[in-house]
Amino acid sequence: MAVVVDLIANDPRKSAEAAPRHPEKAKRPDTPVLRKPEWIRVKAPGSKGWAETNRIVKEHGLITVCEEAGCPNLGECWDKKHATFMIMGDTCTRACAFCNVKTGLPAALETGEPAYVGEATARLGLAHVVVTSVDRDDLEDGGARHFAETIAAIRRLSPGTTIEVLTPDFLRKPGALEIVVAARPDVFNHNLETVPSRYLTVRPGARYFHSLRLLQRVKELDPTMFTKSGIMVGLGEERNEVLQLMDDLRSAEVDFLTIGQYLQPTRKHHPVARFVTPDEFKAYEAVAMAKGFLLVSASPLTRSSHHAGADFARLQAARAGKAGR
């Protein structure tokens, strides 16, 4: 994960701590949080680059999911000033069992937010930016127009920056996907998150084959657009299920796959079934590359937007190399 920034920093509800962060999880029984193995541990942040990014974030009054979720890559990403902007607020309408983002009824959209993202991108001098959001099932288009306006603002205010979007599934929002694709981001990312058999307990508000079809539809609308998807392992999935998911994504012509270890945010969240070893991640990467993905990132600390800028350059090189054969 890179620097995930919530741009609605002055939402008055942030100070209203009476409501639980995860009301849908409050009455769930506690589950044990397993001790992390040695290969999961990272150094505490504190480099000069991290301090500079931290200063920029604090000066602009921004909230970062990296801090709130305790992302293991925070020190590394902030040192390199990697940035992922989270638009449309900090409150999600879904209640996924793995996610630490606050759930509830979101506030109205900030109409000036797209321009703010463009200005922040320019000020930070980002070569590549990732724009993500909470799920906004309350909106008629799921926030698709807000994504498109944000892409347009970045193009206008920071024309040299390449743009990656990590979108919700726009479930039951006809025409929403088409709006985002028409805005022409360089990379369209939508995460499957887990294998089909785990959806009921891990991602109950989503539908596996809808998400798969969403990614396939992007390629139908614009065959030149890079597509990307990611999953977590350690949620109780079987190896053969992960391999089938890879085949499903290749059938949808997805270019880039990320695989990372699930880490349990709190005792109320879905438990970690097991910690997948680094050697198993290497094996997953080898199999996925053999299945035809242009790029695969698989490691315990891999996150969807981790190394996004460098990976975009690798994607371009892989496509060029394939075309030159």
C-alpha positions, 0 to 999 in steps of 0.5 A: 500500500502507498500513502492512502489519503482521505481528503475529507479531513474536516468531516465533523463526524470525525470528532464524534467518537460516540458511534463505533468505527465498525458498528456491524462488527461490534457484537461479533465475538473476538478472534485471536490475532496470530503473532506475525512471523519474522518475514512479515516484520518491517522497520519502524518508519523514521527516514528523512523521506518519511518525515518529509511526506509526514510533514506534507500530510500533516500540513494539509490536514490529511488523514491516511489509511496507512496510519489508521490501518497500520500498513506494514509498508508505510515507512517504505512508501512514505520514504519514496513519496508514493501517494494514493488518494482516497476520494469520496470520504472515509466512510464505506457503505459496505462491511467487508470482514477484512477491511478496517475502513469505517462503515456507515452512512457517508457524507455528501460528495465534496464538489471541489475534491477533484481539483484538490486532488489535481493540485495535490498531485502537482504539488507532490510532483507525482510521476504516477498517482493512484486514486481509490475510494470507499464504496458509495452504494448510496450514489446513483452512479456509485461515484463514477462521475466523481472518479472521472472528474478527478481524472480530468483534474489531474490531467489538467493540473499535472499533465505529466502524471500517469493515473491508476484508479482502484475502483469499487465494483459499481454493483447495480450501477448501470453505465457507471463503469463506462463513465470511468473508462471514458475518462481514460485512466492509464491503469484500471484496477479492481480487486477480487480480494479473495476466491469465490468460496470465501465471498460470503464470509469475507466480502458479503456485499460483493459478487465474484463474477460481477467483479470478474465481468467488470474487469473483462468489460474494461478490455471490451471498452478499451483494449489498450487500457491496462487492467489489474486485480489483487487478492489476499491469501491466508483467509482460508482459501485452497491453493487450487482455488487461487490457481482457478482464480488466476485462470478466471482473470486471464480469461478476462484478459487482466494484465497484472495480478497482485497477491499479498498476505491478509493481516487481521486489523482487529479481533473483530475482523476475519481471522488469519487462517494461516501465514503463507510462506515466502516460498509459496508466494514465489510459487504463485508468482511463477505459476501466474506468469506462466499463465500469461499475466504481463506482470505479477507481484506476489509476496507477504507484504505486497499490497495493491498500490505498493510500488505502483509507479515502478510497476506501471513502467514494468507493465509498459515494458512487458507489453512492448516486449510482447509486441516485439516478439 
